[in-house]
Amino acid sequence: MQSFYNSPVIWFVAGFIFFLLEFAVPGLILFFFAVGAWIVALLSLFLDLSINAQLIVFLISSIASVLLLRKWVKKVIFVQKYSSEIEDEFLGKTGIAETLIGPGQIGKVDFKGTTWSAKSNDVIDKGENVTIIGNESILLIVQSTKPSI
């Protein structure tokens, strides 16, 4: 029973609790506190750190990981998730241009009853049918269905 009261075990369990709480609390912050707790657990295995030193390492590593990694982790997790969902459901399907869309000009496309921002290399008039050929996050990339002359 004594082995459960050493600091590496306590920090590992605290990190695991932070990790589990990340699923209940949105925002992708608690995950980085879990990383900080696991860093302290690893250091505590090899170094004899006082409780003050452990708390300082926890705070510094947690804040540093939030500041340095949050944007990258969020981008990797959320952009890939939504990007693949859009590709699977939308790619090759037809929508209707709600506004004029041209090269360098973002317009609106109606697809399945929802309005989406879209861009194109073609000049597409309002009301024209378009084919969805890709996406950049939630921005659809479309092309005209009219035959080019």
C-alpha positions in Angstrom: 0.0 0.0 0.0 3.0 2.3 0.7 3.9 2.3 -3.1 0.8 4.2 -4.0 1.8 7.2 -1.9 5.0 8.0 -3.7 5.1 11.2 -5.9 5.5 9.6 -9.3 2.4 7.5 -8.9 0.4 10.5 -7.5 1.5 12.7 -10.5 0.7 10.0 -13.0 -2.8 9.5 -11.5 -3.3 13.3 -11.5 -2.3 13.4 -15.1 -4.6 10.6 -16.0 -7.5 12.4 -14.2 -6.7 15.6 -16.2 -6.7 13.6 -19.4 -10.1 12.0 -18.6 -11.5 15.4 -17.6 -10.5 16.8 -21.1 -13.3 14.7 -22.6 -15.8 16.2 -20.3 -14.7 19.9 -20.4 -14.2 21.4 -23.9 -11.4 23.7 -24.8 -8.3 21.4 -25.1 -6.6 22.8 -21.9 -6.7 20.0 -19.4 -4.8 17.7 -21.7 -1.8 20.0 -21.3 -2.1 19.9 -17.5 -2.0 16.1 -17.9 1.2 16.5 -19.9 2.7 18.7 -17.1 1.8 16.1 -14.5 3.3 13.3 -16.5 6.5 15.3 -16.9 6.7 15.7 -13.1 6.0 12.0 -12.7 8.9 11.1 -15.0 11.3 13.6 -13.3 10.2 12.3 -9.9 11.2 8.8 -10.8 14.8 9.8 -11.4 15.3 12.9 -9.3 14.5 13.6 -5.6 12.4 16.7 -6.0 10.8 18.6 -3.1 7.1 19.3 -3.3 7.8 22.9 -4.2 10.1 21.9 -7.0 7.4 19.5 -8.3 4.7 22.2 -8.3 7.0 24.6 -10.1 7.9 22.0 -12.7 4.2 21.2 -13.1 3.2 24.8 -13.6 6.0 25.6 -16.0 5.6 22.5 -18.1 1.8 22.8 -18.2 1.9 26.5 -19.2 4.7 26.0 -21.7 2.9 23.0 -23.3 -0.3 25.1 -23.6 1.5 28.0 -25.1 3.7 26.0 -27.5 1.6 23.1 -28.5 -2.2 23.9 -28.2 -2.6 25.6 -31.5 -0.8 22.9 -33.4 -2.6 20.0 -31.6 -6.0 21.7 -32.1 -5.2 22.2 -35.8 -4.1 18.5 -36.2 -7.1 17.1 -34.3 -10.0 19.3 -35.5 -9.0 20.2 -39.1 -8.3 16.7 -40.1 -11.5 15.4 -38.4 -13.8 17.9 -40.1 -11.8 18.0 -43.4 -12.3 14.2 -43.8 -16.0 14.4 -42.9 -16.5 17.1 -45.5 -14.6 15.2 -48.2 -16.5 12.0 -47.6 -19.9 13.7 -47.7 -19.4 16.5 -50.2 -16.7 15.6 -52.8 -18.2 15.3 -56.3 -21.6 16.4 -55.2 -23.6 19.3 -56.8 -24.7 22.6 -55.2 -26.1 25.9 -56.3 -24.2 29.2 -56.2 -26.1 31.7 -54.1 -23.7 34.6 -55.0 -21.2 35.4 -57.8 -18.0 33.4 -57.3 -14.8 34.2 -59.1 -11.1 33.8 -58.9 -9.9 35.4 -55.7 -13.5 36.0 -54.6 -15.2 34.0 -52.0 -19.0 33.4 -52.5 -21.8 31.3 -51.1 -23.0 27.9 -52.2 -26.2 26.1 -51.1 -25.7 22.4 -50.5 -28.2 20.2 -48.8 -30.1 23.1 -47.5 -27.1 24.8 -45.9 -25.1 27.8 -47.1 -21.4 27.3 -47.3 -18.6 29.7 -48.2 -16.9 28.7 -51.4 -14.1 29.7 -53.8 -13.4 28.8 -57.4 -11.0 29.4 -60.2 -14.0 29.7 -62.6 -16.4 32.6 -62.8 -19.7 31.2 -61.5 -22.9 33.2 -61.7 -25.6 33.3 -59.0 -28.0 30.3 -59.5 -25.5 28.3 -61.4 -24.9 24.6 -60.5 -21.5 23.8 -59.2 -19.5 20.7 -58.4 -17.6 20.4 -55.1 -14.1 19.4 -55.9 -12.4 19.9 -52.5 -12.2 21.9 -49.3 -9.9 24.0 -47.1 -11.3 23.4 -43.6 -15.0 24.5 -44.0 -14.4 26.5 -47.2 -15.6 24.6 -50.2 -13.7 24.6 -53.5 -16.1 24.4 -56.4 -16.1 24.4 -60.2 -18.8 25.3 -62.7 -20.8 22.5 -64.2 -21.2 24.5 -67.4 -19.0 23.2 -70.2 -16.1 25.5 -70.9 -16.0 27.1 -74.4 
